[in-house]
Amino acid sequence: MRTSEFRDALELAFGSVQGDSLARDLYLVRVDATAEEALAAGVPPAKVWDALMEETDADEKTRWIYRRPRRVES
């Protein structure tokens, strides 16, 4: 997972406003930081994503949302 994929998945899973708030404000025990802090410190985005999914009790569909193919609109 790349950082851009993390951000896309965050928006798909939670919407832009809530996703931004979660990334900025929610402390993730597993990475000992917020998502924004962890990413800035070089923690792999996949590890941050897993920590976020654990902390928010996300369902399986949400957990793997970044793996779904994106539709290309023409």
Summary of the structure (lengths in Angstrom):
residues: 74
radius of gyration: 11.8
end to end distance: 25.9
largest distance: 42.1
contacts: 189
relative contact order: 0.19
helix: 66%
strand: 5%
